Amino acid sequence: MFLAFQFQSPGPIIWEIGPFLGIGPFVVRWYGLLIASAVLIGVNLSQYLAKRRGVDPDLVGDLVIWLVFGAIPCARLYYVLFEWQQYKNQPFPSVFAIWNGGIAIHGAIIGGTIAALIFARLNKFSFWQLIDLIMPSLILGQAIGRWGNFFNSEAFGRPTDVPWKLFIPPGNRPLDYVSYSFFHPTFLYESIWNLGVFALLLWLFFWGLKNGNQLKVGTLSFTYLITYSIGRFWIEGLRTDSLMFGPLRIAQLISLGAISIGLIGLFWLYFLKLPLLDTARKKNNYTQ
């Protein structure tokens, strides 16, 4: 009965043709398809939310382009820096082989935040308004993107015998666990958690609309930081491939910092009742 709950990746490649005229084969990978799908879905969702807030959806569409160019390179750079021992003896092009996996969401958030700040400043628009509109798409994209880890047989947890265990091929197992076949499907845990955060952010968004835009600007962003980071802190403790800083798991440290920032931000907005520092003082019914 429990066999139906055992996961096993069919492999990272959807299909492959070629080679042609001495050029390598054309390969379509699940990882790239999922990232592209997450971006397309996210653009449409954020533009829809922008319309509901009275924000120009084209502005949000332009922002997404900036976010992609800011987030993905930084996500890869972040991962490579913390895994430099793995890459230093490999051919240099492997540093850019993002389709093989190896990006870090915290690096993406850092790069995306910098890109959003620059974009908001250049367009003289509220940074907090813009990223509030992006947050539901971001967490949905994370839920989708985690399945890339499944197809690549990476980012899994410790060995386990739970009914929903994940089979990992011998070549993908850590040396300490090479004799184990089944592991915690942490990709699944985080994907489900992120979908829950997505539902919460959408509920808050539409609750704010229904109640006369009482949701203060920045609320969705701070709520994202708290709720996503709580789940990530727990799930990271199960993983076998965490990026480390000495004996400490980097993702857990950053998660604790993000939770603190989120709590301080909500306290600032709702208890001190103070406005956030912003890139523009432009007011409309959403910034009150």
PyMOL commands that set and color helices and strands:
alter all, ss='L'
color gray80, all
select helices_A, chain A and resi 2-5+30-53+57-82+84-87+92-96+98-100+105-123+127-152+170-172+175-177+186-210+219-236+250-270
alter helices_A, ss='H'
color red, helices_A
select strands_A, chain A and resi 7-8+13-17+26-29+166-167+182-183+244-245+248-249
alter strands_A, ss='S'
color yellow, strands_A
deselect
rebuild
show_as cartoon
